[in-house]
Amino acid sequence: MKKLILSAVMLIGLSTASIASDHIYATNFAKPDLSLKAMKNLKFIVSAFNIDAKSILILKDDEGTVLYKTAVTNEDYSKVFDLSSLPDGDYRLILSTGSENTVKAFKIETSTTRVVSNL
């Protein structure tokens, strides 16, 4: 009888450990999320979530020139970038996780607004 109870307890323990480890692996398959939010004066908040430990954040211009590159070591990343020194043009922010690239394209352009005043 003791052997039967001991076997049942061991079986329950092993199946619980198996379920727990399956859950850990499933959470690591979350797709990386990259967002870019504009602020005033050409400042942007770059946020990335669900990142692998070996991820790289890259800013490129329309010719493919790398303007900024950094290793991202945290699972969640957030930083303010001042892009006011960049000329008008098309740019790409790339989050490379080794097997997958997430790309956010944006454009910097100067516009002039004309208004009538003193009416």
N, C-alpha and C positions, 0 to 999 in steps of 0.2 A: 504494500500500500504506500509506504514511504517513497519507493522508487517511482510509482505512478504520479504522486503529487509533485515530487522533485522534477520529473520529466515535464509535467504540465507547466510548472513555474518557469523552467528553462525555455520551453517553447514560446511562452508568452513574452519573456524577456528578449529573446532573439527576434521575434516578429516586431516588437516595439522598437528595437534598435534599427531594424531594417526600414521601418516606416520613417523614423527620424532622419536617417541618413538620406533617404530619397527626397525628403523635404529640403534638406540642405542643398543638394545638387540642383533641384528645381529652381530655387531662388537665384542661383548663379547664372541662369539662362535669360535673365531679364535683358531686354534690348536697351542699349545706351540711348539716353535722351539728351539732346543738345538744344539749347535755346539761346536766342540773342535778343535782348531787349534794349531799344534805343532810349537814351536819356538826353539831357540838354547838352549842347556844345560838342556834338559828335563823340559823346561818351556812351559806351555800351556795357551792359552787364551780360557776361557770358556765364551760363550755368550748364552743368553737365551732371547727369545722374546715372546710376547703375553702371559705373565705369569699372573696367578691369584694372588691376594693379599696374599693368604695363601699357597704359594708354598714352597717346601723344596728341596734343592740341596744336594745330598748325594754322596760321593765317597766310593766305596766298593772294597775290594780285591776279589780274586777268591774263597775264603772261606766264603764270605759274611760278613766279619768283616767291620764295619763302620769305615773308616779312617777320614772322614770329613763330617760334617753335619751343614747346616746353613739355616735359614729362608730367603727366597727371597721376599722382600716386594715391589720392583719396578716392573713395567710392562716390562721393559727391563733391563737386568742384564749383566754385563761383568766384568771379574776379571782374573788376571794372577795368575796361580798356579805354584809353584816350586815343581816338583815331583822328583827332583834329589836324595832325601833321601830314596825313595821307592825302595825296591829290585825288581829284575826281576820278572815278573808275569803278569797275566791277571787282568784287573781292569774294573770297570763299573762306569760311571757317570750317576746318576739317577736324573731326575727332576720330582718330585711328585707334582701334582696339586690337590690332593685329589681324584678326580675321574679317573685320567689318569696318567700313568707313561711313561716318555720318557727316553729311555736308550741309551747311547753311550758307546760301549765297546772299549777298547784299550789294547795294550800289551806294556810292557816295557821289553826290552831285550838288553843285552850287546853283542856287536859284535866286533870282532877284525879284522882289515884290515891289510894285509901284503903287503908291497910295496918294490920294488927294487930301491935303490937310488945310487947316485955317479956313474952313467954310463957315 
